[in-house]
Amino acid sequence: MTTDHPSFPIPLRSDAAVQRGAALRFFMDGEPVEAFAGESVAAALMAAGRRTLRHSPRDGAPRGAFCLMGSCQECLVWIGTRKQPSCQVAVAAGLEVESLPWREARA
């Protein structure tokens, strides 16, 4: 059996030929995350390697971005005083985002 695909992990950001917004940094659970203007928080987190945003209360299974259109609520995060789907919020320089478990642990 031959493999015609690159070795894993595959980088999720495409090459420099793609036009992007300005590079910026936001914070997820207090840690800096590099992103580009125009990306959603969910897309930036996935590109940075962060797939799990919370765990299922039923069986503890990891949860993260799923539908990427705001319907499923799997990517809920705290932004300021509101829970919002991270796929529906654009990154901004200095934006502070908290996962549900992070916020609960600090309460």
Beta strands, then each sheet from edge to edge (+ up, - down):
strand 1: 23-28
strand 2: 31-36
strand 3: 54-55
strand 4: 62-63
strand 5: 76-79
strand 6: 82-85
strand 7: 96-99
sheet 1: 2+ 1- 7- 5+ 6-
sheet 2: 3+ 4-
end
